[in-house]
Amino acid sequence: MDKEIQTATFGAGCFWCIDAAFRNVLGVNSVKSGYAGGAIKNPSYQQICSGLTNHAEVIQIKFDETKISFEVLLDMLFTLHNPTQLNRQGNDIGTQYRSVIFYHNDAQKNLAEQAIIKYQPHFSAKIVTEITPASEFYLAENYHQDYYAANQEQPYCSMLIGPKIKKLKEEFIEYLK
């Protein structure tokens, strides 16, 4: 793999929401929904939802660092979700919906720590985003991949994902396709 192509792994609630947003970013070569941080190999969605595996719903991004920086991706992440909600985002509740940054190297760890310091003054509650070494990533089932593209009219998608994409366009237009 090219040295310029890097990996970022983020959890921020339901992976459908952030998957759809990051697909619009210049320099992002791919976005995959999946699971990370848990105790069993090759978990299923049903196992994740049980709360017993400790996996988080995450997206794994392959990005070209000559076109988009990890720091800007972090800015987008903190804009797209509420990092002060422990083990939830809105009505999605459980450890699988936790806010987490799985870092792939020391530089990402340092940038993630700096991002929390940078964004903490923007929130009245404490940021609870975990910063954790990257663990094995397990690809989610096919129907979870690019879910929003096939289900934009579904109420969950139109109420939650559409506004996230709109917010991304308003705040990061120079980085979007």
N, C-alpha and C positions, 0 to 999 in steps of 0.2 A: 504494500500500500504506500502511496505517496506520503512523504513526510508532512505535506501540507494538509492531508486529510486526517482529521481528528475525530474522536468519538466523545459525545456528551450523553449522559444518562440522567434524566430528571423524572421525579415523581411530583405531581401537583394535583392530586385528586384523580378523577376519572381520566384515563389516558386518551379517551376520545377527544376531550376538550383541547389538550395541548398538542396532540398529534395534528389536528386540523390547523392550528395556528402556525406551528413551525414548518408545515409544508409550504407556506407562502414566503419563506425567508430566502433571500438571495444567498448563495453560498452553501445552503443546506442541500446536500446531495441525496439524502434519504432519511426517512423517519419511519421507525418501526415501533409498534406498540408491543409491550411485553411485560415481563415480571422480573424483579430482581430483589435481592436482599433476604430471601427466605431460607427455610431449612430443608426443603426437599427438591429433588431434581425433577425437571420437566413438569411443573405444576399445571393443572388445568384451571380454567376460569372458576369453575365450581369450587375447587380446592382453595383458591385465593379468597373467594367470597366467604368461606367458612371462618376466616380470620385465624385459622390454626397454623398456617404455613409461615406467617410473618413476611411474606412477599409484599412488595408495593407494586401497584400498577405504575409503569414507567413508560417513557418513550426513550428510544436510543436513536440519537441523531449522528449521522456522518456529515461532517461539514468541512469546507475548505477554508482553512484559517487565513489564506491570503485574501478571502472575500468577506469573511465575517469572523469576528473574534469571539472567543469563549465568554469574554466579559460582556459583550453585547447580548449574547444568548442568555446570560444570567439576568441582565436587565429586563429582557423580554419575559423570562420566567417569573421574576418578582412582580411584573406588571400584570401577568395573566392569572395569578391566583392569590389567595390570601394565605401568606406563610405563617400567620399567627394561629391558625386553627389546627389543633392537635388531632391527628388521625381522622381528618374529615376535610371536605370542601363542600360547603352548603349542606344539602340534604344527604350527600354521600358520606356515610359514616363507617369507619373501620380502619384498622391499621393499614389496609391495602391502599387507602386514600391519603396517606401521610405525605407531607412535604419533605422531599429528600433530594439531595444532590449526590449522586454516586460519582466520585472523582476518579479519573483515570491516570493522574500523575500529580506530582507535588504542586506544579503550577496551577492546575485546576483547583486543588484544595485551597491554596492561598487566595485565589480569586474568589472562590465561594465564601471563604471567611470574610474577605473584604466586602463582598456584596451584602452580607448580613449586617455588617457595621454600617455600610452606606444606606441601607433601606430601613434599618430599625427606627430612625427618627420619623419615618413616614407612617408608622403604625402606633396606636396607643397601647396595644398589647405586645408582649414579647414575641419575637419571631422564634418559631419552634422548628424550623427547617433543619433536618439532619444533614450533616456532611459526613459521608461514609465512603470508605474505599470501595471502588467498583467491585461487584461480585458477578457471578455468572448471570448473563442475561438470557432469559428464555422467551422466545417469540410467542406472542399470544396467538390464539386461534385466528384463522383467516378472516372470519367475519368481523374481527376487531380492527383489522388493518384499514386505514383510511375510511373509517366508519362514517364520518360526516359527509363525505362525497356522495355516498349512496343513501343517506338518511337525513338530508337537510330539513325535510318537512316534519320529521318525527318531533314531537313536542320537546323532549329533552334537548335535542340538538338545536332547535330553533330558539329555545329560551336561554340555553347556557353557552353553546358553542358560537353561535352567530355573534353575540355581543363581544365575546373574547376576540374574535377575528376583527370586528369593527374597531375595538380598542387598540389592537396591534397596528391596524392601518392608520389610526389617528396619531399614534405616538412614535411609530417606527417606519413611516412610509418610505424613507430613503433606503431601507434594508429589505423591502418587499419586492416580490416578482410582479 
